[in-house]
Amino acid sequence: MEINPAVTFRHDRSIMYSKRPKVLIVGAGLGGLTLGMLLHKAGIPFDIYERAPVVKPLGAAMYFNCTTANLFKQCGIYEEFSALGKYVSAIKMCNEQRSVEFSMDFEGHEQEFGARGYMITRPALYDLLMRQIPKERIHLGKKVLTMDQGGNGVLIRFSDRTEAEGDILVGADGAYSAVRQGLYAKLKKAGKLHPSDLLPLPFSTVCLVGQTRPLTPEEFPDIAQEQCQMRRTIGTHKMYSWSTYNTAQNTVAYFLIQFLTGESSKDNDAFKNSEFGPEAVLAMCEDVKDFPVISGGDQKYTMSDLFAWTNKEHISKFMLEEKVLKTWYHCRTVLVGDACHKLNPAGGVGPANAVQDAIVLANLINGLPFHPIAEEIEAAFKAYQEERMPWVKDAHKISQTHRTMVGQSFASKSTRYVSKHIPPWLFNRIQARAFSYRPQVAFLPLAEDNGRVRPAPQPSLYIKGPVELEKKMSYTV
């Protein structure tokens, strides 16, 4: 396939058969899988390419609430999703003496915003999403080397010497996206890249995440609790905070955040990769092994007990970058999730925003005419970024606030004090803004949203696909 942006031709759709654009998705993470599931339901051809040769059960757990519930309802998997998760009614902020300092409560969310919040393990959610996608559409061991795009399509080349051709390229491959790097390199050379996007991803924290084997209530009493016991401990004189969650699979998921100083940050290279090797993982485990853990019983556990219950290959160490990029698309290429906005996980809003990206982008891709030209595709990407950007900026602020809350600075202590003593009316007002954005899929039957706080406007919800428009026209003739 020849990719030449200079190639132009008469685009007469009246003599062409109905053809939806072929979408190439790089990255089988949360955003990529969600988009693939939605494109499959829309009848739009797609393929997902993942650089990892096998899907490993890495990661801990992710939090999803009313802002993504409509998607799962529309796709007919909400009951299974909620059964795989644990209902979260509060975040309990704890100290090293294993007592609760204060609690951030979410009771009443179902009445206010139409759905509860659930903590679900990453492997369970990924398995659920992958079962919604035909197996032949997911290709593992596909490391992107180069990408080209132009007026007549996109072409990506992989390290195994294979190629893929399509009409749209979606970079859903994380904070160090190969798609973004290829796109930005070309834009930089052409002098079209925003100056702030030339800067490296800033980071000030490192995270250690894992999940134990299934435990019994005798081993860890929280396992018997029907609700997720979301406990976040703040180190007294340590540059760390750590959180634990009991899951529906009877495991304990955990993540620790280390706040880097100027010296310790020099030990890490933000240009290489966000994941560290096994030696670095074991070294951090050794550093934090004595940190106290609350079990829900009388046992005086520490992190070393959780590590002992965990397959060491399933513990990961990551850098926590934070940046909302200015450039999300160009021509036939577009970015989603961490590839265009990396949010600190302290706020728990990153996964939900990746899902919301996929919803809006799927709506706009579905709204493209048959045989779309590059200008029409780019216009859809522009509408996608314009709808998502304000909400992503809000999410970035939330993640920064939560990151500050679990730190050791004066600002951290002030933020915790304010959070502990915030008036209920103000807390409810903040939540109303954060949870009003509850996007839905335009081409699926709408989910009933009975929340007292009505959903915020969603422009992409009113986008009609070419098949729907043809049907509407045939009815009026």
Secondary structure, DSSP 8 states (H G I E B T S, - for coil): ----TT------GGGS------EEEE--SHHHHHHHHHHHHHT--EEEE-SSSS------EEEE-HHHHHHHHHTT-HHHHHHHSEE--EEEEE-TTS-EEEEEE-TTHHHHHSS--EEEEHHHHHHHHHTTS-GGGEE-S--EEEEEEETTEEEEEETTS-EEEESEEEE-S-TT-HHHHHHHHHHHHTT-S-GGGGS---EEEEEEEEE-----TTT-GGGG-SS--EEEEE-SSSSEEEEEEE-TTS-EEEEEEEE--HHHHTTS-TTT-SB--HHHHHHHHHHHTT-EE--SSS--EEHHHHHHTS-GGG-EEEEEE-EE-S--EETTEEE-GGGTEE--GGGS-HHHHHHHHHHHHHHHHHTS-SS--HHHHHHHHHHHHHHHHHHHHHHHHHHHHHHHHTSSSHHHHHHHHHHHH--HHHHHHHHHHHTS-----TTS-------SS-----GGGG---HHHHHHHHHHH-
